[in-house]
Amino acid sequence: MGNATIKWLPGGLTFIGTDSTKHSVVLAPQSEGTGMKPSELLLVAVGSCTAVDVVGILEKKRTPLTSLEIEVSGEQDADPPWTFRKVHIHYKLKGNGLLENSVKQAISLSEEKYCSVSSTIKGTAEITTSFEILTD
């Protein structure tokens, strides 16, 4: 089970979120400019969740990566509570012997079976993916 603590820093709208292992992130609305917007943290969460899966799956397939970058974009409703309706995840991968079918399968397994964050948001947001295999 996951746990987190969020503490408000008096004097504005800045917060510190800390997980059960004491790792922290600074959060603030965009107007404060001192931390990550909570809604963008959700995009970081889905991107990092799938990153863990994809790296692990490709390592098990004996096609380890030398580089992975994931860009996540989201479209939200214009009115409160600004629900995400679309999330797009774009993977940029490098690795020796990296095959298109292996990458597709790793992304699919992450999205459909392993990533708890995408599983949580796919009830309200359409999740799409794309990827490119980069060469040196």
Phi, psi and chi 1 to 4 in degrees:
 res  aa     phi    psi   chi1   chi2   chi3   chi4
   1 MET       -  141.1  171.1  158.4   53.0      -
   2 GLY   -91.1  151.8      -      -      -      -
   3 ASN  -140.0  148.1  -64.7  -62.5      -      -
   4 ALA  -149.7  154.0      -      -      -      -
   5 THR  -125.9  133.8  -57.5      -      -      -
   6 ILE  -118.0  125.1  -65.1   80.3      -      -
   7 LYS  -117.1  133.9  -69.1 -175.0 -179.4  179.7
   8 TRP   -83.4  136.1  171.8   57.8      -      -
   9 LEU   -97.6  108.0  -58.6  178.4      -      -
  10 PRO   -54.3  147.9  -25.5   35.6      -      -
  11 GLY   103.3   10.1      -      -      -      -
  12 GLY   173.7 -155.7      -      -      -      -
  13 LEU  -119.8   48.8  -69.0  174.9      -      -
  14 THR  -108.8  139.0  -58.4      -      -      -
  15 PHE  -133.6  154.4  -56.5   83.3      -      -
  16 ILE  -116.5  120.3  -57.1  -66.6      -      -
  17 GLY   -99.3  130.9      -      -      -      -
  18 THR  -128.5  133.9  -52.9      -      -      -
  19 ASP   -88.4 -178.7   69.0    8.6      -      -
  20 SER   -65.8  -18.3   58.8      -      -      -
  21 THR  -101.7   13.1   58.6      -      -      -
  22 LYS    73.9   21.2  -54.8  -59.4  178.8 -156.4
  23 HIS   -82.6  141.6  -64.6  101.8      -      -
  24 SER  -126.4  156.6  -61.3      -      -      -
  25 VAL  -141.2  142.5   63.8      -      -      -
  26 VAL   -91.3  132.6  177.9      -      -      -
  27 LEU  -125.0  141.0  -60.3  133.3      -      -
  28 ALA  -164.3  154.0      -      -      -      -
  29 PRO   -65.4  157.4   16.4  -21.1      -      -
  30 GLN   -56.9  -32.3 -165.7  164.9   12.1      -
  31 SER   -65.4  -24.7   60.9      -      -      -
  32 GLU   -77.6  -33.8  -67.5  -74.8  -44.2      -
  33 GLY    67.7   15.0      -      -      -      -
  34 THR  -111.8    0.4   56.2      -      -      -
  35 GLY  -165.5 -177.3      -      -      -      -
  36 MET   -81.1  139.6 -171.4  176.0  -62.5      -
  37 LYS   -67.4  138.5  -72.1  172.5   47.4  179.1
  38 PRO   -55.1  -37.7  -29.1   37.4      -      -
  39 SER   -65.9  -34.8   58.2      -      -      -
  40 GLU   -74.0  -27.5  -70.3  177.5  -13.2      -
  41 LEU   -63.0  -32.9 -175.0   58.3      -      -
  42 LEU   -63.0  -40.5  179.5   66.4      -      -
  43 LEU   -65.8  -40.3  -61.0  178.1      -      -
  44 VAL   -62.2  -39.8  169.1      -      -      -
  45 ALA   -63.4  -45.3      -      -      -      -
  46 VAL   -68.1  -37.8   74.0      -      -      -
  47 GLY   -66.7  -42.2      -      -      -      -
  48 SER   -74.5  -31.9   55.9      -      -      -
  49 CYS   -62.4  -48.3 -177.2      -      -      -
  50 THR   -70.4  -30.0 -169.9      -      -      -
  51 ALA   -60.4  -45.2      -      -      -      -
  52 VAL   -58.2  -45.1  169.4      -      -      -
  53 ASP   -63.7  -50.5  -62.4  -23.3      -      -
  54 VAL   -62.3  -44.5  168.1      -      -      -
  55 VAL   -60.1  -47.5  167.9      -      -      -
  56 GLY   -63.2  -42.7      -      -      -      -
  57 ILE   -65.2  -44.5  -69.1  165.1      -      -
  58 LEU   -67.4  -34.3  -69.5  172.9      -      -
  59 GLU   -63.3  -41.7  -77.4  179.2   -8.7      -
  60 LYS   -64.3  -28.6  -73.2  179.2 -176.9  172.1
  61 LYS   -83.4    4.6  -70.2  178.0  162.3  -70.6
  62 ARG    61.3   33.4  -60.4 -174.1 -168.7  -81.3
  63 THR  -129.0   68.5   52.8      -      -      -
  64 PRO   -64.4  151.3   22.4  -29.4      -      -
  65 LEU   -85.8  152.0  -62.7  171.3      -      -
  66 THR  -104.6  -17.0   57.2      -      -      -
  67 SER  -159.3  142.2  174.0      -      -      -
  68 LEU  -146.7  127.7  172.7   63.7      -      -
  69 GLU  -131.9  134.6 -177.7  175.6  -45.7      -
  70 ILE  -123.0  127.8  -61.7  175.2      -      -
  71 GLU  -107.3  128.0  -62.3  170.4  -12.5      -
  72 VAL  -121.3  128.4 -175.3      -      -      -
  73 SER  -125.0  151.8   58.2      -      -      -
  74 GLY  -139.5  146.9      -      -      -      -
  75 GLU  -111.7  128.5  -67.4 -179.3   25.4      -
  76 GLN  -115.2  156.2  -65.8  173.1  -91.5      -
  77 ASP   -58.7  151.1  -72.0  -17.3      -      -
  78 ALA   -74.7  -22.1      -      -      -      -
  79 ASP  -113.9  156.1  -61.9  -46.4      -      -
  80 PRO   -55.6  140.1  -22.9   31.8      -      -
  81 PRO   -91.7   24.4   33.5  -35.0      -      -
  82 TRP    55.9   47.1  -54.3  -75.9      -      -
  83 THR   -60.8  136.4  -56.9      -      -      -
  84 PHE   -70.2  130.4  -81.4   99.6      -      -
  85 ARG  -111.0  -25.5  -62.8  -60.7  176.2 -173.3
  86 LYS  -139.5  137.0  -66.8 -177.4  178.7 -178.4
  87 VAL  -133.4  128.5  173.0      -      -      -
  88 HIS  -117.5  131.9 -177.3   72.8      -      -
  89 ILE  -116.2  120.0  -53.4  167.0      -      -
  90 HIS  -115.6  124.0 -179.0   71.7      -      -
  91 TYR  -102.1  135.3  -58.4   78.0      -      -
  92 LYS  -119.8  113.3  -64.2  178.7  179.9 -179.3
  93 LEU  -122.0  148.1  -48.0   97.1      -      -
  94 LYS  -133.9  144.4  -80.9 -173.8 -170.8  177.3
  95 GLY   175.0  146.9      -      -      -      -
  96 ASN   -70.2  128.3  -66.0  -29.3      -      -
  97 GLY    74.9   16.9      -      -      -      -
  98 LEU   -72.1  122.7 -156.0   53.5      -      -
  99 LEU  -108.5  144.7  -59.1  173.9      -      -
 100 GLU   -55.6  -44.0 -171.5  172.2  -48.9      -
 101 ASN   -64.1  -37.7  -75.6  -20.0      -      -
 102 SER   -65.5  -41.6  -66.1      -      -      -
 103 VAL   -65.6  -46.2  171.7      -      -      -
 104 LYS   -57.0  -44.6  -79.8 -177.3 -174.1  177.7
 105 GLN   -66.2  -41.4 -175.4 -178.1   34.6      -
 106 ALA   -63.6  -42.9      -      -      -      -
 107 ILE   -64.9  -43.9  -68.1  169.0      -      -
 108 SER   -62.8  -44.8  178.5      -      -      -
 109 LEU   -61.6  -40.4  -78.4  168.5      -      -
 110 SER   -61.2  -50.1  174.4      -      -      -
 111 GLU   -66.6  -41.3 -175.6  177.4   -7.6      -
 112 GLU   -91.7  -22.7  -64.1  170.0   12.8      -
 113 LYS  -126.2  -38.7 -172.3  172.8 -178.1  178.6
 114 TYR  -108.5  -36.3  -65.0  113.8      -      -
 115 CYS   -78.2  109.6 -179.6      -      -      -
 116 SER   -66.7  -30.9   61.2      -      -      -
 117 VAL   -71.6  -47.7 -179.4      -      -      -
 118 SER   -65.5  -35.4   63.6      -      -      -
 119 SER   -60.9  -36.7  177.5      -      -      -
 120 THR   -71.3  -42.0  -60.3      -      -      -
 121 ILE   -88.3  -14.5   66.0  170.8      -      -
 122 LYS   -69.3   -9.4   71.7 -179.4  174.2 -174.9
 123 GLY   -72.3  -23.1      -      -      -      -
 124 THR  -120.5  -22.3   56.2      -      -      -
 125 ALA  -119.4  136.9      -      -      -      -
 126 GLU   -76.0  125.7  172.7 -168.9    2.8      -
 127 ILE  -106.6  125.4  -60.0  173.3      -      -
 128 THR  -121.9  156.3   57.3      -      -      -
 129 THR  -135.5  156.6   60.7      -      -      -
 130 SER  -151.5  163.3   59.9      -      -      -
 131 PHE  -152.7  160.5   70.7   89.2      -      -
 132 GLU  -140.2  138.2   55.9 -173.0  -58.5      -
 133 ILE   -96.6  118.1  -62.3  173.7      -      -
 134 LEU   -92.5  149.4  -53.8  173.0      -      -
 135 THR  -113.7  159.0   57.6      -      -      -
 136 ASP   -71.2      -  -69.9  -34.2      -      -
